[in-house]
Amino acid sequence: MSTSVATTYYIKFLDKNGDYIQSRMYQPFFPGETRTLYEINYQYAPFGFNGSSSTRNGDGVEGTLLFPANDLSVSLATEAILQNWLVEVTTVEISIEIGGNFTECAVYSTELWACNGGGQPDLGKVVINLSSPTNAIRGRVPKRVLTTDLVGSVPSTGQISMQ
């Protein structure tokens, strides 16, 4: 049998304390289905993810989640932004066999993002802007302080140059 592969995303929202929000776990690849990955159930929700775009001056990493504009997605985005949620995005390879069997066969990456803005429901889409959760000033991630225990040596001056 011949197989093809596809890539999709599984997302889990976390509250500002880092606890998973059980009713906010989604996947966009299997319409009308709930899929299980690592013993966690993900409901279907149509969305797109664009991540890992560095800013021009290198001061942060940005991404977006895109949903079709409807009452549910506007409510989700509003809650995520106003309550300083995080979102965990897992990139998954799907094996597609002739005959329609789909299997999650590999996890490429898992990324943690801070929900820090959004909008555009009048354009037919709802955007949740994402930033690196360690970019605490711009991303407004509460209670996140970089320490030497977390990241190693921390600069002691504001004079940092990238080479």
Protein Blocks (a to p, Z undefined) as FASTA:
>chain_A
ZZddddddddddddfkopacfklcccfklghiacdeehiacddddddddehiacfkopac
cddddddddfklmmmmmmmmmnopacddddddddddehiiacdfbdfbdcddddfbdejk
lnopacdddddfklmmlnopghiacdfklnopadfbfbdcdZZ
